[in-house]
């Protein structure tokens, strides 16, 4: 089988890998659960999981491959890594923000970042933002940064107004 994607994220969950993959694939178009691997008797002394329980879930979000692993409570997600969604329209920003933040940590919402109900951090970002933020005119990019810092969910029109001045 040829390699479709050389580098793919693996997300470590306690025991919610299947639930998380179902949650994410229901939100993103062109998404699916590809396969589920289950723990067997082999290695029980190391993994401690009951044979037949979900070990990994291979899934795709908008064609991007991911793996969700039920590895136990050893590790927790934090903002040191996030998944970024580039959005063309405010409707896309609103859709992904609403769906992904449902049941998540409202305190972790700032500047387009949110934490979902599984603890995974996401950035819901207008596709035009990087260009505005890197404009050679420091006044334009500065106004955009000041506007951005006041927002939780990003507002494309407000960012454009700040950019224009």
Phi and psi in radians as a Rosetta constraint file:
Dihedral C 1 N 2 CA 2 C 2 CIRCULARHARMONIC -1.245 0.35
Dihedral N 2 CA 2 C 2 N 3 CIRCULARHARMONIC 2.665 0.35
Dihedral C 2 N 3 CA 3 C 3 CIRCULARHARMONIC -1.278 0.35
Dihedral N 3 CA 3 C 3 N 4 CIRCULARHARMONIC 2.126 0.35
Dihedral C 3 N 4 CA 4 C 4 CIRCULARHARMONIC -1.511 0.35
Dihedral N 4 CA 4 C 4 N 5 CIRCULARHARMONIC -0.611 0.35
Dihedral C 4 N 5 CA 5 C 5 CIRCULARHARMONIC -2.604 0.35
Dihedral N 5 CA 5 C 5 N 6 CIRCULARHARMONIC 2.006 0.35
Dihedral C 5 N 6 CA 6 C 6 CIRCULARHARMONIC -1.169 0.35
Dihedral N 6 CA 6 C 6 N 7 CIRCULARHARMONIC -0.694 0.35
Dihedral C 6 N 7 CA 7 C 7 CIRCULARHARMONIC -2.037 0.35
Dihedral N 7 CA 7 C 7 N 8 CIRCULARHARMONIC 2.179 0.35
Dihedral C 7 N 8 CA 8 C 8 CIRCULARHARMONIC -2.391 0.35
Dihedral N 8 CA 8 C 8 N 9 CIRCULARHARMONIC 2.370 0.35
Dihedral C 8 N 9 CA 9 C 9 CIRCULARHARMONIC -1.197 0.35
Dihedral N 9 CA 9 C 9 N 10 CIRCULARHARMONIC 2.502 0.35
Dihedral C 9 N 10 CA 10 C 10 CIRCULARHARMONIC -2.053 0.35
Dihedral N 10 CA 10 C 10 N 11 CIRCULARHARMONIC 2.134 0.35
Dihedral C 10 N 11 CA 11 C 11 CIRCULARHARMONIC -1.800 0.35
Dihedral N 11 CA 11 C 11 N 12 CIRCULARHARMONIC 2.174 0.35
Dihedral C 11 N 12 CA 12 C 12 CIRCULARHARMONIC -1.619 0.35
Dihedral N 12 CA 12 C 12 N 13 CIRCULARHARMONIC 2.057 0.35
Dihedral C 12 N 13 CA 13 C 13 CIRCULARHARMONIC -1.968 0.35
Dihedral N 13 CA 13 C 13 N 14 CIRCULARHARMONIC 2.830 0.35
Dihedral C 13 N 14 CA 14 C 14 CIRCULARHARMONIC -1.182 0.35
Dihedral N 14 CA 14 C 14 N 15 CIRCULARHARMONIC -1.191 0.35
Dihedral C 14 N 15 CA 15 C 15 CIRCULARHARMONIC -2.599 0.35
Dihedral N 15 CA 15 C 15 N 16 CIRCULARHARMONIC 0.418 0.35
Dihedral C 15 N 16 CA 16 C 16 CIRCULARHARMONIC -1.907 0.35
Dihedral N 16 CA 16 C 16 N 17 CIRCULARHARMONIC 0.332 0.35
Dihedral C 16 N 17 CA 17 C 17 CIRCULARHARMONIC -0.986 0.35
Dihedral N 17 CA 17 C 17 N 18 CIRCULARHARMONIC -0.819 0.35
Dihedral C 17 N 18 CA 18 C 18 CIRCULARHARMONIC -1.181 0.35
Dihedral N 18 CA 18 C 18 N 19 CIRCULARHARMONIC -0.745 0.35
Dihedral C 18 N 19 CA 19 C 19 CIRCULARHARMONIC -1.083 0.35
Dihedral N 19 CA 19 C 19 N 20 CIRCULARHARMONIC -0.775 0.35
Dihedral C 19 N 20 CA 20 C 20 CIRCULARHARMONIC -1.116 0.35
Dihedral N 20 CA 20 C 20 N 21 CIRCULARHARMONIC -0.792 0.35
Dihedral C 20 N 21 CA 21 C 21 CIRCULARHARMONIC -1.057 0.35
Dihedral N 21 CA 21 C 21 N 22 CIRCULARHARMONIC -0.699 0.35
Dihedral C 21 N 22 CA 22 C 22 CIRCULARHARMONIC -1.137 0.35
Dihedral N 22 CA 22 C 22 N 23 CIRCULARHARMONIC -0.713 0.35
Dihedral C 22 N 23 CA 23 C 23 CIRCULARHARMONIC -1.068 0.35
Dihedral N 23 CA 23 C 23 N 24 CIRCULARHARMONIC -0.876 0.35
Dihedral C 23 N 24 CA 24 C 24 CIRCULARHARMONIC -1.180 0.35
Dihedral N 24 CA 24 C 24 N 25 CIRCULARHARMONIC -0.741 0.35
Dihedral C 24 N 25 CA 25 C 25 CIRCULARHARMONIC -1.202 0.35
Dihedral N 25 CA 25 C 25 N 26 CIRCULARHARMONIC -0.400 0.35
Dihedral C 25 N 26 CA 26 C 26 CIRCULARHARMONIC -1.325 0.35
Dihedral N 26 CA 26 C 26 N 27 CIRCULARHARMONIC -0.366 0.35
Dihedral C 26 N 27 CA 27 C 27 CIRCULARHARMONIC -1.532 0.35
Dihedral N 27 CA 27 C 27 N 28 CIRCULARHARMONIC -0.759 0.35
Dihedral C 27 N 28 CA 28 C 28 CIRCULARHARMONIC -1.657 0.35
Dihedral N 28 CA 28 C 28 N 29 CIRCULARHARMONIC 2.375 0.35
Dihedral C 28 N 29 CA 29 C 29 CIRCULARHARMONIC -1.182 0.35
Dihedral N 29 CA 29 C 29 N 30 CIRCULARHARMONIC 2.852 0.35
Dihedral C 29 N 30 CA 30 C 30 CIRCULARHARMONIC 0.949 0.35
Dihedral N 30 CA 30 C 30 N 31 CIRCULARHARMONIC 0.771 0.35
Dihedral C 30 N 31 CA 31 C 31 CIRCULARHARMONIC -2.258 0.35
Dihedral N 31 CA 31 C 31 N 32 CIRCULARHARMONIC 2.659 0.35
Dihedral C 31 N 32 CA 32 C 32 CIRCULARHARMONIC -2.886 0.35
Dihedral N 32 CA 32 C 32 N 33 CIRCULARHARMONIC 2.731 0.35
Dihedral C 32 N 33 CA 33 C 33 CIRCULARHARMONIC -1.454 0.35
Dihedral N 33 CA 33 C 33 N 34 CIRCULARHARMONIC 2.229 0.35
Dihedral C 33 N 34 CA 34 C 34 CIRCULARHARMONIC -1.600 0.35
Dihedral N 34 CA 34 C 34 N 35 CIRCULARHARMONIC -0.826 0.35
Dihedral C 34 N 35 CA 35 C 35 CIRCULARHARMONIC -2.860 0.35
Dihedral N 35 CA 35 C 35 N 36 CIRCULARHARMONIC 2.723 0.35
Dihedral C 35 N 36 CA 36 C 36 CIRCULARHARMONIC -2.145 0.35
Dihedral N 36 CA 36 C 36 N 37 CIRCULARHARMONIC 2.246 0.35
Dihedral C 36 N 37 CA 37 C 37 CIRCULARHARMONIC -1.864 0.35
Dihedral N 37 CA 37 C 37 N 38 CIRCULARHARMONIC 2.495 0.35
Dihedral C 37 N 38 CA 38 C 38 CIRCULARHARMONIC -2.043 0.35
Dihedral N 38 CA 38 C 38 N 39 CIRCULARHARMONIC 2.618 0.35
Dihedral C 38 N 39 CA 39 C 39 CIRCULARHARMONIC -1.159 0.35
Dihedral N 39 CA 39 C 39 N 40 CIRCULARHARMONIC 2.503 0.35
Dihedral C 39 N 40 CA 40 C 40 CIRCULARHARMONIC -1.977 0.35
Dihedral N 40 CA 40 C 40 N 41 CIRCULARHARMONIC -2.953 0.35
Dihedral C 40 N 41 CA 41 C 41 CIRCULARHARMONIC -1.246 0.35
Dihedral N 41 CA 41 C 41 N 42 CIRCULARHARMONIC -0.557 0.35
Dihedral C 41 N 42 CA 42 C 42 CIRCULARHARMONIC -1.069 0.35
Dihedral N 42 CA 42 C 42 N 43 CIRCULARHARMONIC 2.302 0.35
Dihedral C 42 N 43 CA 43 C 43 CIRCULARHARMONIC 1.407 0.35
Dihedral N 43 CA 43 C 43 N 44 CIRCULARHARMONIC 0.104 0.35
Dihedral C 43 N 44 CA 44 C 44 CIRCULARHARMONIC -0.938 0.35
Dihedral N 44 CA 44 C 44 N 45 CIRCULARHARMONIC -0.631 0.35
Dihedral C 44 N 45 CA 45 C 45 CIRCULARHARMONIC -1.135 0.35
Dihedral N 45 CA 45 C 45 N 46 CIRCULARHARMONIC -0.338 0.35
Dihedral C 45 N 46 CA 46 C 46 CIRCULARHARMONIC -1.688 0.35
Dihedral N 46 CA 46 C 46 N 47 CIRCULARHARMONIC -0.925 0.35
Dihedral C 46 N 47 CA 47 C 47 CIRCULARHARMONIC -1.485 0.35
Dihedral N 47 CA 47 C 47 N 48 CIRCULARHARMONIC -0.445 0.35
Dihedral C 47 N 48 CA 48 C 48 CIRCULARHARMONIC 1.165 0.35
Dihedral N 48 CA 48 C 48 N 49 CIRCULARHARMONIC 0.218 0.35
Dihedral C 48 N 49 CA 49 C 49 CIRCULARHARMONIC -1.615 0.35
Dihedral N 49 CA 49 C 49 N 50 CIRCULARHARMONIC 2.602 0.35
Dihedral C 49 N 50 CA 50 C 50 CIRCULARHARMONIC -1.210 0.35
Dihedral N 50 CA 50 C 50 N 51 CIRCULARHARMONIC 2.338 0.35
Dihedral C 50 N 51 CA 51 C 51 CIRCULARHARMONIC -0.985 0.35
Dihedral N 51 CA 51 C 51 N 52 CIRCULARHARMONIC 2.349 0.35
Dihedral C 51 N 52 CA 52 C 52 CIRCULARHARMONIC 1.713 0.35
Dihedral N 52 CA 52 C 52 N 53 CIRCULARHARMONIC -0.271 0.35
Dihedral C 52 N 53 CA 53 C 53 CIRCULARHARMONIC -1.344 0.35
Dihedral N 53 CA 53 C 53 N 54 CIRCULARHARMONIC 2.753 0.35
Dihedral C 53 N 54 CA 54 C 54 CIRCULARHARMONIC -1.172 0.35
Dihedral N 54 CA 54 C 54 N 55 CIRCULARHARMONIC 2.234 0.35
Dihedral C 54 N 55 CA 55 C 55 CIRCULARHARMONIC -1.711 0.35
Dihedral N 55 CA 55 C 55 N 56 CIRCULARHARMONIC -1.001 0.35
Dihedral C 55 N 56 CA 56 C 56 CIRCULARHARMONIC -2.373 0.35
Dihedral N 56 CA 56 C 56 N 57 CIRCULARHARMONIC 2.675 0.35
Dihedral C 56 N 57 CA 57 C 57 CIRCULARHARMONIC -2.233 0.35
Dihedral N 57 CA 57 C 57 N 58 CIRCULARHARMONIC 2.044 0.35
Dihedral C 57 N 58 CA 58 C 58 CIRCULARHARMONIC -1.535 0.35
Dihedral N 58 CA 58 C 58 N 59 CIRCULARHARMONIC 2.259 0.35
Dihedral C 58 N 59 CA 59 C 59 CIRCULARHARMONIC -2.565 0.35
Dihedral N 59 CA 59 C 59 N 60 CIRCULARHARMONIC 2.865 0.35
Dihedral C 59 N 60 CA 60 C 60 CIRCULARHARMONIC -2.171 0.35
Dihedral N 60 CA 60 C 60 N 61 CIRCULARHARMONIC 2.426 0.35
Dihedral C 60 N 61 CA 61 C 61 CIRCULARHARMONIC -2.075 0.35
Dihedral N 61 CA 61 C 61 N 62 CIRCULARHARMONIC 1.987 0.35
Dihedral C 61 N 62 CA 62 C 62 CIRCULARHARMONIC 0.878 0.35
Dihedral N 62 CA 62 C 62 N 63 CIRCULARHARMONIC 0.726 0.35
Dihedral C 62 N 63 CA 63 C 63 CIRCULARHARMONIC 1.478 0.35
Dihedral N 63 CA 63 C 63 N 64 CIRCULARHARMONIC -0.133 0.35
Dihedral C 63 N 64 CA 64 C 64 CIRCULARHARMONIC -1.545 0.35
Dihedral N 64 CA 64 C 64 N 65 CIRCULARHARMONIC 2.210 0.35
Dihedral C 64 N 65 CA 65 C 65 CIRCULARHARMONIC -1.359 0.35
Dihedral N 65 CA 65 C 65 N 66 CIRCULARHARMONIC 2.444 0.35
Dihedral C 65 N 66 CA 66 C 66 CIRCULARHARMONIC -2.426 0.35
Dihedral N 66 CA 66 C 66 N 67 CIRCULARHARMONIC 2.786 0.35
Dihedral C 66 N 67 CA 67 C 67 CIRCULARHARMONIC -2.230 0.35
Dihedral N 67 CA 67 C 67 N 68 CIRCULARHARMONIC 2.384 0.35
Dihedral C 67 N 68 CA 68 C 68 CIRCULARHARMONIC -1.932 0.35
Dihedral N 68 CA 68 C 68 N 69 CIRCULARHARMONIC 2.248 0.35
Dihedral C 68 N 69 CA 69 C 69 CIRCULARHARMONIC -2.034 0.35
Dihedral N 69 CA 69 C 69 N 70 CIRCULARHARMONIC 2.273 0.35
Dihedral C 69 N 70 CA 70 C 70 CIRCULARHARMONIC -1.548 0.35
Dihedral N 70 CA 70 C 70 N 71 CIRCULARHARMONIC 1.637 0.35
Dihedral C 70 N 71 CA 71 C 71 CIRCULARHARMONIC -1.889 0.35
Dihedral N 71 CA 71 C 71 N 72 CIRCULARHARMONIC -0.004 0.35
Dihedral C 71 N 72 CA 72 C 72 CIRCULARHARMONIC 1.700 0.35
Dihedral N 72 CA 72 C 72 N 73 CIRCULARHARMONIC 3.133 0.35
Dihedral C 72 N 73 CA 73 C 73 CIRCULARHARMONIC -1.442 0.35
Dihedral N 73 CA 73 C 73 N 74 CIRCULARHARMONIC 0.249 0.35
Dihedral C 73 N 74 CA 74 C 74 CIRCULARHARMONIC -1.122 0.35
Dihedral N 74 CA 74 C 74 N 75 CIRCULARHARMONIC -0.762 0.35
Dihedral C 74 N 75 CA 75 C 75 CIRCULARHARMONIC -2.047 0.35
Dihedral N 75 CA 75 C 75 N 76 CIRCULARHARMONIC 2.626 0.35
Dihedral C 75 N 76 CA 76 C 76 CIRCULARHARMONIC -2.191 0.35
Dihedral N 76 CA 76 C 76 N 77 CIRCULARHARMONIC 2.616 0.35
Dihedral C 76 N 77 CA 77 C 77 CIRCULARHARMONIC -1.253 0.35
Dihedral N 77 CA 77 C 77 N 78 CIRCULARHARMONIC 2.633 0.35
Dihedral C 77 N 78 CA 78 C 78 CIRCULARHARMONIC -2.605 0.35
Dihedral N 78 CA 78 C 78 N 79 CIRCULARHARMONIC 3.101 0.35
Dihedral C 78 N 79 CA 79 C 79 CIRCULARHARMONIC -1.316 0.35
Dihedral N 79 CA 79 C 79 N 80 CIRCULARHARMONIC 0.053 0.35
Dihedral C 79 N 80 CA 80 C 80 CIRCULARHARMONIC -1.096 0.35
Dihedral N 80 CA 80 C 80 N 81 CIRCULARHARMONIC -0.361 0.35
Dihedral C 80 N 81 CA 81 C 81 CIRCULARHARMONIC -2.464 0.35
Dihedral N 81 CA 81 C 81 N 82 CIRCULARHARMONIC 2.470 0.35
Dihedral C 81 N 82 CA 82 C 82 CIRCULARHARMONIC -2.486 0.35
Dihedral N 82 CA 82 C 82 N 83 CIRCULARHARMONIC 2.855 0.35
Dihedral C 82 N 83 CA 83 C 83 CIRCULARHARMONIC -1.846 0.35
Dihedral N 83 CA 83 C 83 N 84 CIRCULARHARMONIC 2.212 0.35
Dihedral C 83 N 84 CA 84 C 84 CIRCULARHARMONIC -1.802 0.35
Dihedral N 84 CA 84 C 84 N 85 CIRCULARHARMONIC 2.311 0.35
Dihedral C 84 N 85 CA 85 C 85 CIRCULARHARMONIC -1.994 0.35
Dihedral N 85 CA 85 C 85 N 86 CIRCULARHARMONIC 2.035 0.35
Dihedral C 85 N 86 CA 86 C 86 CIRCULARHARMONIC -1.546 0.35
Dihedral N 86 CA 86 C 86 N 87 CIRCULARHARMONIC 2.168 0.35
Dihedral C 86 N 87 CA 87 C 87 CIRCULARHARMONIC -2.045 0.35
Dihedral N 87 CA 87 C 87 N 88 CIRCULARHARMONIC 2.347 0.35
Dihedral C 87 N 88 CA 88 C 88 CIRCULARHARMONIC -1.416 0.35
Dihedral N 88 CA 88 C 88 N 89 CIRCULARHARMONIC -0.548 0.35
Dihedral C 88 N 89 CA 89 C 89 CIRCULARHARMONIC -2.230 0.35
Dihedral N 89 CA 89 C 89 N 90 CIRCULARHARMONIC 2.850 0.35
Dihedral C 89 N 90 CA 90 C 90 CIRCULARHARMONIC -1.147 0.35
Dihedral N 90 CA 90 C 90 N 91 CIRCULARHARMONIC -0.583 0.35
Dihedral C 90 N 91 CA 91 C 91 CIRCULARHARMONIC -1.058 0.35
Dihedral N 91 CA 91 C 91 N 92 CIRCULARHARMONIC -0.687 0.35
Dihedral C 91 N 92 CA 92 C 92 CIRCULARHARMONIC -1.162 0.35
Dihedral N 92 CA 92 C 92 N 93 CIRCULARHARMONIC -0.793 0.35
Dihedral C 92 N 93 CA 93 C 93 CIRCULARHARMONIC -0.987 0.35
Dihedral N 93 CA 93 C 93 N 94 CIRCULARHARMONIC -0.857 0.35
Dihedral C 93 N 94 CA 94 C 94 CIRCULARHARMONIC -1.071 0.35
Dihedral N 94 CA 94 C 94 N 95 CIRCULARHARMONIC -0.772 0.35
Dihedral C 94 N 95 CA 95 C 95 CIRCULARHARMONIC -1.056 0.35
Dihedral N 95 CA 95 C 95 N 96 CIRCULARHARMONIC -0.972 0.35
Dihedral C 95 N 96 CA 96 C 96 CIRCULARHARMONIC -1.146 0.35
Dihedral N 96 CA 96 C 96 N 97 CIRCULARHARMONIC -0.660 0.35
Dihedral C 96 N 97 CA 97 C 97 CIRCULARHARMONIC -1.068 0.35
Dihedral N 97 CA 97 C 97 N 98 CIRCULARHARMONIC -0.848 0.35
Dihedral C 97 N 98 CA 98 C 98 CIRCULARHARMONIC -1.113 0.35
Dihedral N 98 CA 98 C 98 N 99 CIRCULARHARMONIC -0.844 0.35
Dihedral C 98 N 99 CA 99 C 99 CIRCULARHARMONIC -1.142 0.35
Dihedral N 99 CA 99 C 99 N 100 CIRCULARHARMONIC -0.833 0.35
Dihedral C 99 N 100 CA 100 C 100 CIRCULARHARMONIC -1.309 0.35
Dihedral N 100 CA 100 C 100 N 101 CIRCULARHARMONIC -0.518 0.35
Dihedral C 100 N 101 CA 101 C 101 CIRCULARHARMONIC -1.455 0.35
Dihedral N 101 CA 101 C 101 N 102 CIRCULARHARMONIC -0.191 0.35
Dihedral C 101 N 102 CA 102 C 102 CIRCULARHARMONIC -1.013 0.35
Dihedral N 102 CA 102 C 102 N 103 CIRCULARHARMONIC 2.054 0.35
Dihedral C 102 N 103 CA 103 C 103 CIRCULARHARMONIC 1.411 0.35
Dihedral N 103 CA 103 C 103 N 104 CIRCULARHARMONIC 0.027 0.35
Dihedral C 103 N 104 CA 104 C 104 CIRCULARHARMONIC -1.516 0.35
Dihedral N 104 CA 104 C 104 N 105 CIRCULARHARMONIC -2.924 0.35
Dihedral C 104 N 105 CA 105 C 105 CIRCULARHARMONIC -1.624 0.35
Dihedral N 105 CA 105 C 105 N 106 CIRCULARHARMONIC 1.828 0.35
Dihedral C 105 N 106 CA 106 C 106 CIRCULARHARMONIC -1.100 0.35
Dihedral N 106 CA 106 C 106 N 107 CIRCULARHARMONIC -0.464 0.35
Dihedral C 106 N 107 CA 107 C 107 CIRCULARHARMONIC -1.212 0.35
Dihedral N 107 CA 107 C 107 N 108 CIRCULARHARMONIC -0.343 0.35
Dihedral C 107 N 108 CA 108 C 108 CIRCULARHARMONIC -1.608 0.35
Dihedral N 108 CA 108 C 108 N 109 CIRCULARHARMONIC 0.222 0.35
Dihedral C 108 N 109 CA 109 C 109 CIRCULARHARMONIC -1.662 0.35
Dihedral N 109 CA 109 C 109 N 110 CIRCULARHARMONIC 2.035 0.35
Dihedral C 109 N 110 CA 110 C 110 CIRCULARHARMONIC -2.861 0.35
Dihedral N 110 CA 110 C 110 N 111 CIRCULARHARMONIC 2.378 0.35
Dihedral C 110 N 111 CA 111 C 111 CIRCULARHARMONIC 0.953 0.35
Dihedral N 111 CA 111 C 111 N 112 CIRCULARHARMONIC 0.652 0.35
Dihedral C 111 N 112 CA 112 C 112 CIRCULARHARMONIC 1.540 0.35
Dihedral N 112 CA 112 C 112 N 113 CIRCULARHARMONIC -0.060 0.35
Dihedral C 112 N 113 CA 113 C 113 CIRCULARHARMONIC -1.618 0.35
Dihedral N 113 CA 113 C 113 N 114 CIRCULARHARMONIC 2.548 0.35
Dihedral C 113 N 114 CA 114 C 114 CIRCULARHARMONIC -2.559 0.35
Dihedral N 114 CA 114 C 114 N 115 CIRCULARHARMONIC 2.800 0.35
Dihedral C 114 N 115 CA 115 C 115 CIRCULARHARMONIC -2.072 0.35
Dihedral N 115 CA 115 C 115 N 116 CIRCULARHARMONIC 2.170 0.35
Dihedral C 115 N 116 CA 116 C 116 CIRCULARHARMONIC -1.385 0.35
Dihedral N 116 CA 116 C 116 N 117 CIRCULARHARMONIC -3.132 0.35
Dihedral C 116 N 117 CA 117 C 117 CIRCULARHARMONIC -1.174 0.35
Dihedral N 117 CA 117 C 117 N 118 CIRCULARHARMONIC -0.198 0.35
Dihedral C 117 N 118 CA 118 C 118 CIRCULARHARMONIC -1.737 0.35
Dihedral N 118 CA 118 C 118 N 119 CIRCULARHARMONIC -0.051 0.35
Dihedral C 118 N 119 CA 119 C 119 CIRCULARHARMONIC 1.634 0.35
Dihedral N 119 CA 119 C 119 N 120 CIRCULARHARMONIC 0.003 0.35
Dihedral C 119 N 120 CA 120 C 120 CIRCULARHARMONIC -1.359 0.35
Dihedral N 120 CA 120 C 120 N 121 CIRCULARHARMONIC 2.353 0.35
Dihedral C 120 N 121 CA 121 C 121 CIRCULARHARMONIC -1.603 0.35
Dihedral N 121 CA 121 C 121 N 122 CIRCULARHARMONIC 2.412 0.35
Dihedral C 121 N 122 CA 122 C 122 CIRCULARHARMONIC -2.246 0.35
Dihedral N 122 CA 122 C 122 N 123 CIRCULARHARMONIC 2.608 0.35
Dihedral C 122 N 123 CA 123 C 123 CIRCULARHARMONIC -2.053 0.35
Dihedral N 123 CA 123 C 123 N 124 CIRCULARHARMONIC 2.054 0.35
Dihedral C 123 N 124 CA 124 C 124 CIRCULARHARMONIC -1.789 0.35
Dihedral N 124 CA 124 C 124 N 125 CIRCULARHARMONIC 1.840 0.35
Dihedral C 124 N 125 CA 125 C 125 CIRCULARHARMONIC -2.188 0.35
Dihedral N 125 CA 125 C 125 N 126 CIRCULARHARMONIC 2.324 0.35
Dihedral C 125 N 126 CA 126 C 126 CIRCULARHARMONIC -1.111 0.35
Dihedral N 126 CA 126 C 126 N 127 CIRCULARHARMONIC 2.367 0.35
Dihedral C 126 N 127 CA 127 C 127 CIRCULARHARMONIC -1.041 0.35
Dihedral N 127 CA 127 C 127 N 128 CIRCULARHARMONIC -0.470 0.35
Dihedral C 127 N 128 CA 128 C 128 CIRCULARHARMONIC -1.374 0.35
Dihedral N 128 CA 128 C 128 N 129 CIRCULARHARMONIC -0.214 0.35
Dihedral C 128 N 129 CA 129 C 129 CIRCULARHARMONIC -1.063 0.35
Dihedral N 129 CA 129 C 129 N 130 CIRCULARHARMONIC -0.811 0.35
Dihedral C 129 N 130 CA 130 C 130 CIRCULARHARMONIC -0.997 0.35
Dihedral N 130 CA 130 C 130 N 131 CIRCULARHARMONIC -0.692 0.35
Dihedral C 130 N 131 CA 131 C 131 CIRCULARHARMONIC -1.128 0.35
Dihedral N 131 CA 131 C 131 N 132 CIRCULARHARMONIC -0.747 0.35
Dihedral C 131 N 132 CA 132 C 132 CIRCULARHARMONIC -1.145 0.35
Dihedral N 132 CA 132 C 132 N 133 CIRCULARHARMONIC -0.680 0.35
Dihedral C 132 N 133 CA 133 C 133 CIRCULARHARMONIC -1.253 0.35
Dihedral N 133 CA 133 C 133 N 134 CIRCULARHARMONIC -0.395 0.35
Dihedral C 133 N 134 CA 134 C 134 CIRCULARHARMONIC -1.917 0.35
Dihedral N 134 CA 134 C 134 N 135 CIRCULARHARMONIC 0.266 0.35
Dihedral C 134 N 135 CA 135 C 135 CIRCULARHARMONIC -1.024 0.35
Dihedral N 135 CA 135 C 135 N 136 CIRCULARHARMONIC 2.393 0.35
Dihedral C 135 N 136 CA 136 C 136 CIRCULARHARMONIC -1.098 0.35
Dihedral N 136 CA 136 C 136 N 137 CIRCULARHARMONIC -0.342 0.35
Dihedral C 136 N 137 CA 137 C 137 CIRCULARHARMONIC -1.427 0.35
Dihedral N 137 CA 137 C 137 N 138 CIRCULARHARMONIC 1.820 0.35
Dihedral C 137 N 138 CA 138 C 138 CIRCULARHARMONIC -1.060 0.35
Dihedral N 138 CA 138 C 138 N 139 CIRCULARHARMONIC -0.456 0.35
Dihedral C 138 N 139 CA 139 C 139 CIRCULARHARMONIC -1.176 0.35
Dihedral N 139 CA 139 C 139 N 140 CIRCULARHARMONIC -0.751 0.35
Dihedral C 139 N 140 CA 140 C 140 CIRCULARHARMONIC -1.106 0.35
Dihedral N 140 CA 140 C 140 N 141 CIRCULARHARMONIC -0.927 0.35
Dihedral C 140 N 141 CA 141 C 141 CIRCULARHARMONIC -1.121 0.35
Dihedral N 141 CA 141 C 141 N 142 CIRCULARHARMONIC -0.594 0.35
Dihedral C 141 N 142 CA 142 C 142 CIRCULARHARMONIC -1.145 0.35
Dihedral N 142 CA 142 C 142 N 143 CIRCULARHARMONIC -0.730 0.35
Dihedral C 142 N 143 CA 143 C 143 CIRCULARHARMONIC -1.104 0.35
Dihedral N 143 CA 143 C 143 N 144 CIRCULARHARMONIC -0.695 0.35
Dihedral C 143 N 144 CA 144 C 144 CIRCULARHARMONIC -1.113 0.35
Dihedral N 144 CA 144 C 144 N 145 CIRCULARHARMONIC -0.778 0.35
Dihedral C 144 N 145 CA 145 C 145 CIRCULARHARMONIC -1.068 0.35
Dihedral N 145 CA 145 C 145 N 146 CIRCULARHARMONIC -0.770 0.35
Dihedral C 145 N 146 CA 146 C 146 CIRCULARHARMONIC -1.079 0.35
Dihedral N 146 CA 146 C 146 N 147 CIRCULARHARMONIC -0.721 0.35
Dihedral C 146 N 147 CA 147 C 147 CIRCULARHARMONIC -1.131 0.35
Dihedral N 147 CA 147 C 147 N 148 CIRCULARHARMONIC -0.789 0.35
Dihedral C 147 N 148 CA 148 C 148 CIRCULARHARMONIC -1.008 0.35
Dihedral N 148 CA 148 C 148 N 149 CIRCULARHARMONIC -0.730 0.35
Dihedral C 148 N 149 CA 149 C 149 CIRCULARHARMONIC -1.173 0.35
Dihedral N 149 CA 149 C 149 N 150 CIRCULARHARMONIC -0.258 0.35
Dihedral C 149 N 150 CA 150 C 150 CIRCULARHARMONIC -1.602 0.35
Dihedral N 150 CA 150 C 150 N 151 CIRCULARHARMONIC -0.104 0.35
Dihedral C 150 N 151 CA 151 C 151 CIRCULARHARMONIC -1.844 0.35
Dihedral N 151 CA 151 C 151 N 152 CIRCULARHARMONIC 2.685 0.35
Dihedral C 151 N 152 CA 152 C 152 CIRCULARHARMONIC -1.728 0.35
Dihedral N 152 CA 152 C 152 N 153 CIRCULARHARMONIC -1.416 0.35
Dihedral C 152 N 153 CA 153 C 153 CIRCULARHARMONIC -1.311 0.35
Dihedral N 153 CA 153 C 153 N 154 CIRCULARHARMONIC 2.351 0.35
Dihedral C 153 N 154 CA 154 C 154 CIRCULARHARMONIC -1.344 0.35
Dihedral N 154 CA 154 C 154 N 155 CIRCULARHARMONIC 2.476 0.35
Dihedral C 154 N 155 CA 155 C 155 CIRCULARHARMONIC -1.985 0.35
Dihedral N 155 CA 155 C 155 N 156 CIRCULARHARMONIC 1.867 0.35
Dihedral C 155 N 156 CA 156 C 156 CIRCULARHARMONIC -1.033 0.35
Dihedral N 156 CA 156 C 156 N 157 CIRCULARHARMONIC -0.807 0.35
Dihedral C 156 N 157 CA 157 C 157 CIRCULARHARMONIC -1.085 0.35
Dihedral N 157 CA 157 C 157 N 158 CIRCULARHARMONIC -0.724 0.35
Dihedral C 157 N 158 CA 158 C 158 CIRCULARHARMONIC -1.147 0.35
Dihedral N 158 CA 158 C 158 N 159 CIRCULARHARMONIC -0.655 0.35
Dihedral C 158 N 159 CA 159 C 159 CIRCULARHARMONIC -1.166 0.35
Dihedral N 159 CA 159 C 159 N 160 CIRCULARHARMONIC -0.699 0.35
Dihedral C 159 N 160 CA 160 C 160 CIRCULARHARMONIC -1.151 0.35
Dihedral N 160 CA 160 C 160 N 161 CIRCULARHARMONIC -0.693 0.35
Dihedral C 160 N 161 CA 161 C 161 CIRCULARHARMONIC -1.081 0.35
Dihedral N 161 CA 161 C 161 N 162 CIRCULARHARMONIC -0.740 0.35
Dihedral C 161 N 162 CA 162 C 162 CIRCULARHARMONIC -1.107 0.35
Dihedral N 162 CA 162 C 162 N 163 CIRCULARHARMONIC -0.717 0.35
Dihedral C 162 N 163 CA 163 C 163 CIRCULARHARMONIC -1.095 0.35
Dihedral N 163 CA 163 C 163 N 164 CIRCULARHARMONIC -0.773 0.35
Dihedral C 163 N 164 CA 164 C 164 CIRCULARHARMONIC -1.229 0.35
Dihedral N 164 CA 164 C 164 N 165 CIRCULARHARMONIC -0.602 0.35
